């Protein structure tokens, strides 16, 4: 991603999202997250639940491999109401 999209390895992060609800609700949630990603120059890789789950497993594998060469990464899971997403993002940024 650093060469393909020009992302900084020091600022790179990834999120795997699973959306639940009616087809309309899921579509709205995907649109909402896509707008946030676009605002921050993010990249939406896929909206498939199975592929998102596999991505989560890959993140853990990459973390282990990264440690061997001096990089540290971690995946975090949480649940939050959409109305609290900005606070969550702020608190996570400050905490890390």
QUIGI-V70022 format. One record per residue. PSI is psi in whole degrees, -180 to 180 (none if undefined). OMEGA is omega as a letter, one per 20 degrees, with the letter a starting at -180 (none if undefined). D_CENTER is the distance of its C-alpha to the mean C-alpha in Angstrom with 1 decimal. Layout:
PSI_OMEGA_D_CENTER + PSI_OMEGA_D_CENTER
This chain:
-27_a_13.8 + -37_r_16.1 + -41_a_19.0 + -46_a_17.8 + -6_a_15.8 + 22_r_17.3 + 146_r_14.3 + 129_r_15.5 + -26_r_14.8 + -20_a_15.4 + 0_a_12.7 + 136_r_10.0 + 163_a_6.5 + 151_r_3.5 + 139_r_1.1 + 118_a_4.7 + 139_r_6.8 + 127_a_10.5 + 138_a_12.9 + 156_r_16.5 + -166_r_19.7 + 165_r_22.2 + -41_r_21.5 + -45_a_21.9 + -44_r_19.6 + -42_r_16.7 + -43_r_17.5 + -41_r_17.4 + -43_r_14.1 + -43_r_12.6 + -43_a_14.6 + -49_a_13.5 + -37_r_9.8 + -39_r_11.0 + -41_r_13.3 + -45_r_10.9 + -45_a_9.0 + -41_r_12.7 + -34_a_14.0 + 21_r_11.9 + 34_r_12.6 + 175_a_9.2 + 123_r_9.4 + 118_a_9.0 + -47_a_9.9 + 154_r_11.3 + 21_r_11.9 + 130_a_13.8 + -47_a_13.4 + -43_r_15.1 + -35_r_13.1 + -40_r_9.7 + -43_r_11.7 + -36_r_13.0 + -40_r_9.8 + -41_r_9.3 + -38_r_12.9 + -38_r_12.5 + -43_r_10.2 + -41_r_13.1 + -45_r_15.6 + -36_r_14.4 + -48_a_14.5 + -43_r_18.1 + -38_r_19.1 + -37_r_17.8 + -32_a_20.0 + -24_a_22.9 + 16_r_22.7 + 12_r_21.9 + 143_r_18.1 + 137_r_16.2 + 159_r_12.7 + 150_r_11.5 + 138_a_9.0 + 143_r_9.4 + 140_r_10.0 + 169_r_11.6 + 134_a_13.2 + 148_r_14.3 + 147_r_16.4 + -33_a_15.2 + -16_a_18.0 + 6_a_16.5 + -39_r_13.0 + -42_r_14.4 + -43_r_16.2 + -47_a_13.2 + -43_r_11.3 + -50_a_14.8 + -38_r_15.6 + -42_r_12.6 + -43_r_13.3 + -36_a_16.9 + -31_a_16.6 + none_none_14.9
